[in-house]
Amino acid sequence: MSAIADLFGENLACLRERAGLSQEEMGIRASLHRTEISQLERGLRVPRLDTIVKLRDVLGVTTDDLLAGIVWHPATISPGGFVKRDQD
């Protein structure tokens, strides 16, 4: 799907395994279907905000842990200005 979905999925799988939870158990605790956990971990879906909160709280981690490595580089906008034009 996207690099963001892939990175989130890797983070989620690692944190879930570290917590010793199966996809099924995590799904039950987060009120999500096991297939949604699987799709998130495989990068097939990008999670909604409420899903991130549920997963964070089930895993006992921070949102930063779930979003580790996902960075946005904002575009820059430079103001216009006058420049001296060479005489022909």
VMD Tcl script that builds the backbone (N, CA, C; Angstrom):
set m [mol new atoms 264]
animate dup $m
set s [atomselect $m all]
$s set {name element resname resid chain x y z} {
  {N N MET 1 A 0.828 -1.189 0.000}
  {CA C MET 1 A 0.000 0.000 0.000}
  {C C MET 1 A 0.866 1.245 0.000}
  {N N SER 2 A 1.626 1.441 1.067}
  {CA C SER 2 A 2.498 2.610 1.139}
  {C C SER 2 A 3.605 2.355 2.143}
  {N N ALA 3 A 4.629 3.190 2.052}
  {CA C ALA 3 A 5.741 3.066 2.992}
  {C C ALA 3 A 5.263 3.308 4.419}
  {N N ILE 4 A 4.303 4.216 4.587}
  {CA C ILE 4 A 3.778 4.511 5.927}
  {C C ILE 4 A 3.086 3.272 6.493}
  {N N ALA 5 A 2.245 2.652 5.693}
  {CA C ALA 5 A 1.526 1.451 6.144}
  {C C ALA 5 A 2.508 0.329 6.466}
  {N N ASP 6 A 3.542 0.183 5.645}
  {CA C ASP 6 A 4.540 -0.860 5.889}
  {C C ASP 6 A 5.295 -0.621 7.197}
  {N N LEU 7 A 5.723 0.617 7.422}
  {CA C LEU 7 A 6.450 0.935 8.659}
  {C C LEU 7 A 5.569 0.748 9.882}
  {N N PHE 8 A 4.329 1.219 9.796}
  {CA C PHE 8 A 3.415 1.037 10.921}
  {C C PHE 8 A 3.225 -0.449 11.196}
  {N N GLY 9 A 3.037 -1.229 10.148}
  {CA C GLY 9 A 2.834 -2.663 10.297}
  {C C GLY 9 A 4.008 -3.362 10.958}
  {N N GLU 10 A 5.214 -2.983 10.557}
  {CA C GLU 10 A 6.412 -3.564 11.179}
  {C C GLU 10 A 6.470 -3.226 12.663}
  {N N ASN 11 A 6.188 -1.964 12.981}
  {CA C ASN 11 A 6.196 -1.541 14.386}
  {C C ASN 11 A 5.153 -2.306 15.189}
  {N N LEU 12 A 3.950 -2.403 14.628}
  {CA C LEU 12 A 2.860 -3.080 15.329}
  {C C LEU 12 A 3.196 -4.549 15.581}
  {N N ALA 13 A 3.671 -5.244 14.566}
  {CA C ALA 13 A 4.002 -6.660 14.725}
  {C C ALA 13 A 5.083 -6.862 15.781}
  {N N CYS 14 A 6.104 -6.019 15.733}
  {CA C CYS 14 A 7.207 -6.129 16.704}
  {C C CYS 14 A 6.709 -5.889 18.129}
  {N N LEU 15 A 5.907 -4.857 18.303}
  {CA C LEU 15 A 5.398 -4.524 19.639}
  {C C LEU 15 A 4.417 -5.593 20.138}
  {N N ARG 16 A 3.603 -6.133 19.247}
  {CA C ARG 16 A 2.656 -7.189 19.631}
  {C C ARG 16 A 3.411 -8.436 20.070}
  {N N GLU 17 A 4.418 -8.823 19.292}
  {CA C GLU 17 A 5.204 -10.005 19.642}
  {C C GLU 17 A 5.949 -9.799 20.948}
  {N N ARG 18 A 6.483 -8.596 21.134}
  {CA C ARG 18 A 7.189 -8.285 22.381}
  {C C ARG 18 A 6.247 -8.393 23.583}
  {N N ALA 19 A 4.971 -8.047 23.372}
  {CA C ALA 19 A 3.979 -8.136 24.451}
  {C C ALA 19 A 3.473 -9.561 24.647}
  {N N GLY 20 A 3.867 -10.476 23.752}
  {CA C GLY 20 A 3.460 -11.870 23.878}
  {C C GLY 20 A 1.997 -12.109 23.531}
  {N N LEU 21 A 1.448 -11.286 22.637}
  {CA C LEU 21 A 0.047 -11.411 22.248}
  {C C LEU 21 A -0.076 -11.999 20.846}
  {N N SER 22 A -1.078 -12.834 20.660}
  {CA C SER 22 A -1.405 -13.286 19.305}
  {C C SER 22 A -2.245 -12.204 18.637}
  {N N GLN 23 A -2.376 -12.292 17.324}
  {CA C GLN 23 A -3.247 -11.357 16.622}
  {C C GLN 23 A -4.673 -11.483 17.134}
  {N N GLU 24 A -5.096 -12.688 17.398}
  {CA C GLU 24 A -6.456 -12.934 17.904}
  {C C GLU 24 A -6.674 -12.248 19.249}
  {N N GLU 25 A -5.726 -12.447 20.179}
  {CA C GLU 25 A -5.860 -11.856 21.511}
  {C C GLU 25 A -5.818 -10.332 21.438}
  {N N MET 26 A -4.931 -9.803 20.613}
  {CA C MET 26 A -4.864 -8.359 20.473}
  {C C MET 26 A -6.175 -7.818 19.910}
  {N N GLY 27 A -6.706 -8.507 18.918}
  {CA C GLY 27 A -7.967 -8.081 18.332}
  {C C GLY 27 A -9.084 -8.047 19.352}
  {N N ILE 28 A -9.173 -9.079 20.171}
  {CA C ILE 28 A -10.212 -9.122 21.204}
  {C C ILE 28 A -10.049 -7.969 22.177}
  {N N ARG 29 A -8.833 -7.756 22.665}
  {CA C ARG 29 A -8.586 -6.688 23.645}
  {C C ARG 29 A -8.835 -5.297 23.072}
  {N N ALA 30 A -8.596 -5.132 21.757}
  {CA C ALA 30 A -8.758 -3.820 21.128}
  {C C ALA 30 A -10.122 -3.659 20.447}
  {N N SER 31 A -10.983 -4.659 20.570}
  {CA C SER 31 A -12.292 -4.647 19.896}
  {C C SER 31 A -12.132 -4.491 18.382}
  {N N LEU 32 A -11.154 -5.227 17.837}
  {CA C LEU 32 A -10.903 -5.251 16.397}
  {C C LEU 32 A -10.892 -6.707 15.945}
  {N N HIS 33 A -11.176 -6.946 14.704}
  {CA C HIS 33 A -11.135 -8.315 14.181}
  {C C HIS 33 A -9.683 -8.720 13.936}
  {N N ARG 34 A -9.387 -9.998 14.126}
  {CA C ARG 34 A -8.025 -10.496 13.912}
  {C C ARG 34 A -7.526 -10.189 12.508}
  {N N THR 35 A -8.425 -10.240 11.519}
  {CA C THR 35 A -7.990 -9.961 10.149}
  {C C THR 35 A -7.561 -8.510 9.981}
  {N N GLU 36 A -8.154 -7.596 10.755}
  {CA C GLU 36 A -7.714 -6.202 10.685}
  {C C GLU 36 A -6.304 -6.064 11.243}
  {N N ILE 37 A -6.017 -6.762 12.324}
  {CA C ILE 37 A -4.657 -6.750 12.888}
  {C C ILE 37 A -3.685 -7.276 11.835}
  {N N SER 38 A -4.047 -8.369 11.191}
  {CA C SER 38 A -3.196 -8.961 10.155}
  {C C SER 38 A -2.972 -7.976 9.003}
  {N N GLN 39 A -4.020 -7.335 8.543}
  {CA C GLN 39 A -3.886 -6.380 7.437}
  {C C GLN 39 A -3.022 -5.189 7.827}
  {N N LEU 40 A -3.167 -4.719 9.053}
  {CA C LEU 40 A -2.334 -3.606 9.524}
  {C C LEU 40 A -0.866 -4.026 9.567}
  {N N GLU 41 A -0.601 -5.211 10.095}
  {CA C GLU 41 A 0.781 -5.677 10.219}
  {C C GLU 41 A 1.428 -5.920 8.852}
  {N N ARG 42 A 0.645 -6.287 7.866}
  {CA C ARG 42 A 1.184 -6.533 6.525}
  {C C ARG 42 A 1.210 -5.282 5.660}
  {N N GLY 43 A 0.820 -4.147 6.222}
  {CA C GLY 43 A 0.854 -2.896 5.474}
  {C C GLY 43 A -0.238 -2.775 4.442}
  {N N LEU 44 A -1.312 -3.530 4.594}
  {CA C LEU 44 A -2.418 -3.474 3.638}
  {C C LEU 44 A -3.439 -2.399 3.989}
  {N N ARG 45 A -3.354 -1.896 5.217}
  {CA C ARG 45 A -4.277 -0.852 5.678}
  {C C ARG 45 A -3.511 0.187 6.464}
  {N N VAL 46 A -3.993 1.404 6.408}
  {CA C VAL 46 A -3.486 2.475 7.261}
  {C C VAL 46 A -4.509 2.642 8.383}
  {N N PRO 47 A -4.067 2.626 9.636}
  {CA C PRO 47 A -5.024 2.665 10.741}
  {C C PRO 47 A -5.675 4.034 10.919}
  {N N ARG 48 A -6.914 3.995 11.378}
  {CA C ARG 48 A -7.597 5.228 11.772}
  {C C ARG 48 A -7.055 5.653 13.135}
  {N N LEU 49 A -7.306 6.890 13.491}
  {CA C LEU 49 A -6.816 7.418 14.761}
  {C C LEU 49 A -7.351 6.616 15.942}
  {N N ASP 50 A -8.634 6.272 15.946}
  {CA C ASP 50 A -9.180 5.509 17.065}
  {C C ASP 50 A -8.543 4.129 17.168}
  {N N THR 51 A -8.165 3.556 16.041}
  {CA C THR 51 A -7.493 2.255 16.048}
  {C C THR 51 A -6.098 2.372 16.658}
  {N N ILE 52 A -5.387 3.434 16.321}
  {CA C ILE 52 A -4.056 3.661 16.910}
  {C C ILE 52 A -4.162 3.765 18.423}
  {N N VAL 53 A -5.158 4.493 18.906}
  {CA C VAL 53 A -5.341 4.657 20.359}
  {C C VAL 53 A -5.634 3.310 21.013}
  {N N LYS 54 A -6.509 2.514 20.409}
  {CA C LYS 54 A -6.823 1.193 20.962}
  {C C LYS 54 A -5.581 0.313 21.026}
  {N N LEU 55 A -4.827 0.261 19.932}
  {CA C LEU 55 A -3.632 -0.583 19.883}
  {C C LEU 55 A -2.587 -0.115 20.888}
  {N N ARG 56 A -2.395 1.188 20.963}
  {CA C ARG 56 A -1.431 1.762 21.914}
  {C C ARG 56 A -1.757 1.335 23.336}
  {N N ASP 57 A -3.049 1.457 23.698}
  {CA C ASP 57 A -3.438 1.153 25.071}
  {C C ASP 57 A -3.406 -0.344 25.375}
  {N N VAL 58 A -3.744 -1.185 24.413}
  {CA C VAL 58 A -3.657 -2.633 24.605}
  {C C VAL 58 A -2.203 -3.051 24.794}
  {N N LEU 59 A -1.309 -2.472 24.009}
  {CA C LEU 59 A 0.112 -2.832 24.081}
  {C C LEU 59 A 0.838 -2.162 25.241}
  {N N GLY 60 A 0.255 -1.103 25.799}
  {CA C GLY 60 A 0.925 -0.387 26.884}
  {C C GLY 60 A 2.165 0.349 26.412}
  {N N VAL 61 A 2.095 0.885 25.184}
  {CA C VAL 61 A 3.218 1.618 24.608}
  {C C VAL 61 A 2.776 3.048 24.324}
  {N N THR 62 A 3.670 3.843 23.795}
  {CA C THR 62 A 3.326 5.206 23.415}
  {C C THR 62 A 2.968 5.252 21.931}
  {N N THR 63 A 2.286 6.307 21.562}
  {CA C THR 63 A 1.993 6.517 20.144}
  {C C THR 63 A 3.296 6.637 19.365}
  {N N ASP 64 A 4.305 7.259 19.963}
  {CA C ASP 64 A 5.616 7.363 19.314}
  {C C ASP 64 A 6.193 5.985 19.005}
  {N N ASP 65 A 5.965 5.013 19.889}
  {CA C ASP 65 A 6.449 3.655 19.633}
  {C C ASP 65 A 5.799 3.074 18.379}
  {N N LEU 66 A 4.487 3.288 18.244}
  {CA C LEU 66 A 3.775 2.769 17.074}
  {C C LEU 66 A 4.185 3.488 15.791}
  {N N LEU 67 A 4.550 4.764 15.914}
  {CA C LEU 67 A 4.882 5.572 14.738}
  {C C LEU 67 A 6.388 5.720 14.516}
  {N N ALA 68 A 7.182 4.937 15.219}
  {CA C ALA 68 A 8.643 5.034 15.109}
  {C C ALA 68 A 9.090 4.894 13.653}
  {N N GLY 69 A 9.936 5.810 13.229}
  {CA C GLY 69 A 10.490 5.769 11.884}
  {C C GLY 69 A 9.624 6.426 10.825}
  {N N ILE 70 A 8.429 6.840 11.186}
  {CA C ILE 70 A 7.532 7.499 10.235}
  {C C ILE 70 A 7.707 9.002 10.409}
  {N N VAL 71 A 8.258 9.633 9.396}
  {CA C VAL 71 A 8.600 11.051 9.486}
  {C C VAL 71 A 8.027 11.789 8.283}
  {N N TRP 72 A 7.543 12.972 8.515}
  {CA C TRP 72 A 7.043 13.835 7.449}
  {C C TRP 72 A 7.996 15.017 7.322}
  {N N HIS 73 A 8.431 15.283 6.121}
  {CA C HIS 73 A 9.279 16.442 5.861}
  {C C HIS 73 A 8.415 17.497 5.182}
  {N N PRO 74 A 8.067 18.568 5.887}
  {CA C PRO 74 A 7.200 19.580 5.305}
  {C C PRO 74 A 7.866 20.287 4.133}
  {N N ALA 75 A 7.032 20.688 3.201}
  {CA C ALA 75 A 7.534 21.465 2.074}
  {C C ALA 75 A 7.925 22.856 2.562}
  {N N THR 76 A 8.790 23.478 1.825}
  {CA C THR 76 A 9.173 24.843 2.182}
  {C C THR 76 A 8.584 25.801 1.157}
  {N N ILE 77 A 8.236 26.944 1.644}
  {CA C ILE 77 A 7.725 27.998 0.784}
  {C C ILE 77 A 8.604 29.208 1.033}
  {N N SER 78 A 9.221 29.692 -0.029}
  {CA C SER 78 A 10.080 30.863 0.150}
  {C C SER 78 A 9.382 32.080 -0.444}
  {N N PRO 79 A 9.475 33.175 0.256}
  {CA C PRO 79 A 8.817 34.385 -0.235}
  {C C PRO 79 A 9.532 34.933 -1.472}
  {N N GLY 80 A 8.756 35.575 -2.293}
  {CA C GLY 80 A 9.333 36.221 -3.466}
  {C C GLY 80 A 10.150 37.443 -3.060}
  {N N GLY 81 A 10.919 37.964 -3.993}
  {CA C GLY 81 A 11.721 39.155 -3.715}
  {C C GLY 81 A 12.286 39.724 -4.995}
  {N N PHE 82 A 12.757 40.938 -4.905}
  {CA C PHE 82 A 13.342 41.592 -6.066}
  {C C PHE 82 A 14.820 41.208 -6.174}
  {N N VAL 83 A 15.258 41.056 -7.405}
  {CA C VAL 83 A 16.670 40.818 -7.681}
  {C C VAL 83 A 17.100 41.797 -8.758}
  {N N LYS 84 A 18.360 42.135 -8.752}
  {CA C LYS 84 A 18.882 43.070 -9.766}
  {C C LYS 84 A 19.089 42.329 -11.070}
  {N N ARG 85 A 18.531 42.870 -12.120}
  {CA C ARG 85 A 18.648 42.249 -13.436}
  {C C ARG 85 A 19.869 42.836 -14.125}
  {N N ASP 86 A 20.629 41.958 -14.761}
  {CA C ASP 86 A 21.806 42.418 -15.512}
  {C C ASP 86 A 21.349 43.301 -16.674}
  {N N GLN 87 A 22.115 44.358 -16.958}
  {CA C GLN 87 A 21.831 45.242 -18.089}
  {C C GLN 87 A 22.299 44.560 -19.365}
  {N N ASP 88 A 21.486 44.598 -20.411}
  {CA C ASP 88 A 21.857 44.004 -21.701}
  {C C ASP 88 A 22.632 44.966 -22.528}
}
mol reanalyze $m
mol bondsrecalc $m
mol representation Tube
mol addrep $m
